[in-house]
């Protein structure tokens, strides 16, 4: 198993980790199969979305904040229940096709780590499943 370290700079943000995932595939000479990415944190998640326009990530952050505000009357004492809920909605894992050493993504797609309770350093676990 491999790991990617990702540092967030604010409490909530979407961080494009596409290039880090591509580097991991290249460095390990993974050719054909599937790349499984897993986020072992309860206030962070993984998703795929548009990476060409950074306003998409900021729109997603703003919408999640509006949908599930931090200051809602949650009972969890740490004050980060909103991040736990957002993380569960987005999900902890991704399965990506790797063909001829390249991650197969649509033209505008990128891989994102959602940070819900930062700033922090997060680990993303990666496993390659050979064809």
C-alpha positions, -999 to 999 in steps of 0.1 A, spaced: 0 0 0 12 35 -8 2 68 7 -3 104 -4 2 132 21 -20 162 15 -19 195 35 -49 217 37 -47 254 45 -82 263 56 -110 246 75 -130 236 44 -116 232 10 -114 210 -21 -78 202 -29 -70 189 -64 -48 158 -59 -49 146 -96 -12 153 -102 -2 135 -70 -22 105 -80 -7 105 -115 28 108 -101 21 78 -78 10 57 -108 40 68 -128 66 63 -100 53 28 -93 51 19 -130 15 8 -127 3 0 -162 -32 -16 -164 -57 -21 -137 -74 0 -111 -62 25 -86 -81 24 -53 -79 56 -32 -92 56 4 -94 85 29 -91 71 65 -104 103 81 -139 110 93 -139 147 84 -124 144 49 -135 127 17 -126 120 -19 -145 130 -51 -141 136 -88 -154 168 -103 -144 195 -128 -108 207 -125 -106 232 -153 -124 260 -135 -115 265 -99 -148 282 -92 -165 248 -93 -146 238 -61 -154 271 -44 -190 268 -54 -191 233 -40 -176 245 -7 -201 274 -5 -230 251 -12 -220 225 15 -215 253 40 -250 266 33 -266 231 33 -248 220 65 -236 250 85 -209 246 111 -229 264 138 -260 241 136 -272 227 169 -253 195 168 -246 175 200 -210 164 191 -188 184 214 -158 189 191 -177 214 169 -171 196 137 -203 176 132 -208 195 99 -175 181 86 -185 145 96 -218 148 78 -202 164 46 -176 137 46 -202 109 48 -222 125 19 -191 128 -3 -176 94 6 -142 80 16 -130 62 -15 -126 62 -53 -119 35 -78 -101 47 -109 -92 28 -141 -55 29 -151 -48 21 -188 -13 21 -203 1 39 -171 -25 67 -171 -54 74 -149 -85 75 -171 -105 107 -164 -129 127 -185 -116 158 -202 -125 182 -174 -123 158 -145 -99 160 -115 -95 141 -83 -102 161 -51 -97 157 -14 -124 174 5 -111 189 38 -138 196 63 -119 202 95 -86 217 87 -61 229 83 -45 195 87 -22 170 70 -42 141 56 -31 107 43 -48 91 13 -41 54 11 -36 40 -24 -36 4 -37 -31 -7 -72 -52 -37 -84 -36 -54 -114 -57 -64 -144 
